[in-house]
Amino acid sequence: APPRETAPQNVVAHGRTLYATYCGTCHGDAAVSAGLYPDLRYAAALGDAGVWRDTVIGGARAGNGMASFDEALSESDSEAIRAFLIWQANADRAAGADAPP
């Protein structure tokens, strides 16, 4: 199950805009991946703000092709994207969407 939603809707909306700009090309529209890159709705890092920050801002997964966005996104921007993904994961789960195989 995805983490519980806690962010205000204005933060989620900001995250949706940032996701479309910085993440959607690789990770898919509305966070639905086509399979080449991870489907972020099911990323373990969603439940851990530190791991998320280390990945998105710190470049912890650069060796796996996930570039650091430290020059494009602030930590609060990164958290807004995480909030959007948590919201999207919960919305999709409520609608009956299954986790990827």
DAGI-V501717 format. One record per pair of residues at least 6 apart in sequence whose ideal C-beta (glycine too) atoms are under 6 Angstrom apart, sorted by the first residue. I is the first residue (numbers start at 1). J is the second residue. D is the distance in Angstrom with one decimal. If there is no record, write none. Layout:
BEGIN
i->I j->J d->D
i->I j->J d->D
END
This chain:
BEGIN
i->2 j->86 d->5.8
i->2 j->89 d->3.5
i->2 j->90 d->5.2
i->3 j->46 d->5.5
i->3 j->47 d->4.5
i->3 j->86 d->5.2
i->5 j->86 d->5.7
i->5 j->87 d->5.6
i->5 j->90 d->5.4
i->7 j->83 d->3.5
i->11 j->80 d->5.2
i->11 j->83 d->5.0
i->12 j->83 d->5.1
i->12 j->84 d->5.2
i->12 j->87 d->4.6
i->14 j->80 d->4.5
i->15 j->80 d->3.6
i->15 j->81 d->4.6
i->15 j->83 d->4.9
i->15 j->84 d->3.1
i->16 j->84 d->4.7
i->18 j->77 d->5.5
i->18 j->80 d->5.9
i->18 j->81 d->5.2
i->19 j->81 d->5.2
i->19 j->84 d->5.4
i->26 j->37 d->4.5
i->27 j->33 d->5.4
i->27 j->37 d->5.3
i->27 j->40 d->5.2
i->28 j->34 d->5.6
i->31 j->40 d->5.3
i->31 j->41 d->4.9
i->31 j->85 d->5.5
i->31 j->88 d->4.7
i->33 j->39 d->3.8
i->39 j->100 d->5.2
i->40 j->85 d->5.1
i->41 j->88 d->5.7
i->41 j->89 d->4.0
i->42 j->99 d->5.4
i->45 j->51 d->4.4
i->45 j->52 d->4.5
i->45 j->55 d->5.6
i->46 j->85 d->5.8
i->46 j->86 d->5.6
i->52 j->82 d->5.0
i->54 j->60 d->4.2
i->55 j->61 d->5.2
i->56 j->69 d->5.5
i->56 j->78 d->4.6
i->57 j->70 d->4.9
i->57 j->78 d->5.4
i->59 j->68 d->3.1
END
